[in-house]
Amino acid sequence: MSDEVGGTAGGPEGRGEDAPDGAWGFPHPAGQPTVPPNAGPPYAQPGPPPPPVNPANPAGAAPPPYGHHPYGHTMYGAPATVAEPPRAPFRLTWRIAAGLGLVALAAGAAGGGLGAWLADRDERSVTLHQPAASGPPRARDSVAGLAAGTLPGVVYIHASKGGKQATGTGFVLDKGGDILTNNHVVADAADGGTIRVVFNGGEQVEAKVVGRDTGYDLAVIRVTGVQGLAPLPLGNSDTAQVGDPVIAIGAPYNLEGTVTSGIISAKDRAVSAGGSGDDVSYISALQTDAPINPGNSGGPLIDASGRVIGVNSAIRSADSADPFGGESGAGSIGLAFAIPINQAKRVAQQLIDNGKAVHPVMGVSLDTGYDGPGARVVDKSSKGAPVRAGGPADKAGIKPGDVVIAIDGKKVAGAEELIVAVRTKAPGDTVTLTVQREGKELQLPVKLEGEDGS
């Protein structure tokens, strides 16, 4: 039954839960008069009830038959149910949307503040993750891997004498304590000075000079009583190619253990460094853009296999012409030069064996003022004959005034390049010189001799 009968539908027969049996809602059985409860005399049968007023039909039209129970509400005075007017559909306006948005923002802010408050109250229970015991593995041929394998064999050198001090780098050659470095690092302390070597682990010992050579700018020093020496493996600088990756290790400006990386920028670069005369060093250098600064001198240049292919020796700075990168230099501008290890190890072996190196020579004096192209043999020499009598050049037929334009087929731009090219050879090697004489070109083979270096 609907709630039009006045009770709540319930029970197995659908009667109103609050109405007694037979009181109202369903009629009594046929033939029995229905007497309203508490009805007083006189008893009279009422007439037909007036039709209920339908709000949807205010004109009073008769309702459809059995639209209501035949004993309608008005029969016993029950109030008629008035139908509610239809509701307008809900429309979301911008004002409502804005209001809902403001409510959402307020709720979010309140929630965030509550969360922060709870987190702040509970901060003592937060446990931070501890760092891993070890980092990711590094490949042996990565910069990190190469540095880790090389650093134990690198040393840092402090040379001093009479107030003069020099710093540089070196690396261990053998278990006997021999260390290779640049001559200009230890030259001032070679006679009567002090040379102190600092190993990568912090151990410090004094070293003595075994031998040095100004022409190659190389020196060997030696330490004794040091345990756990880690000699570095030597590579083959002849196989290095432009673009090969390299790393340099040293102590630029006393920053020991500094590792930088770059590539081979050029090969056979003619570089002269040092003072003048016998103090000039001639290097057929490996050029690199690995940052090298004062203090890197004598340190190793390492290839991708972890082998030494060069000895870092000279740089060019933006505001200094000092190729050794002295204190006046501005530091690296990506132009650094290393002595190829094939040349350096030959000289180092001579220094270890004899205390001095032997230079290959042709036996001529060159005109350093000649503008080229080529290197010209002087016509006259205040220090002696332009071509030493009985020397290699004399035996090959070289004459005063001849211009050498190539050696072993490689062009020569000037005197410096010819000297550097000869210094890369060993005594006893034979080279072929291309010589211009009176408008003609001659191919003259010259067997080089050895001459003691300083």
Secondary structure as UniProt FT lines:
FT   HELIX           3..5
FT   TURN            12..13
FT   TURN            17..18
FT   TURN            21..23
FT   TURN            30..31
FT   TURN            37..38
FT   TURN            55..56
FT   TURN            58..59
FT   TURN            65..66
FT   HELIX           73..75
FT   TURN            76..77
FT   HELIX           94..121
FT   HELIX           123..125
FT   TURN            140..141
FT   HELIX           143..150
FT   HELIX           151..153
FT   STRAND          154..161
FT   TURN            162..163
FT   STRAND          164..172
FT   TURN            175..176
FT   STRAND          178..181
FT   HELIX           183..186
FT   HELIX           187..189
FT   TURN            190..192
FT   STRAND          194..199
FT   TURN            200..201
FT   STRAND          204..213
FT   TURN            214..217
FT   STRAND          218..222
FT   HELIX           237..239
FT   TURN            242..243
FT   STRAND          245..250
FT   HELIX           252..254
FT   TURN            256..257
FT   STRAND          258..274
FT   HELIX           277..279
FT   STRAND          280..288
FT   TURN            294..295
FT   TURN            297..298
FT   STRAND          300..302
FT   TURN            304..305
FT   STRAND          308..315
FT   TURN            318..319
FT   TURN            323..324
FT   TURN            327..328
FT   STRAND          336..340
FT   HELIX           341..354
FT   STRAND          358..361
FT   TURN            368..369
FT   STRAND          375..377
FT   TURN            382..383
FT   TURN            389..390
FT   HELIX           392..396
FT   TURN            400..401
FT   STRAND          403..407
FT   TURN            408..409
FT   STRAND          410..411
FT   HELIX           415..423
FT   TURN            427..428
FT   STRAND          430..437
FT   TURN            438..439
FT   STRAND          440..447
FT   STRAND          449..452
//
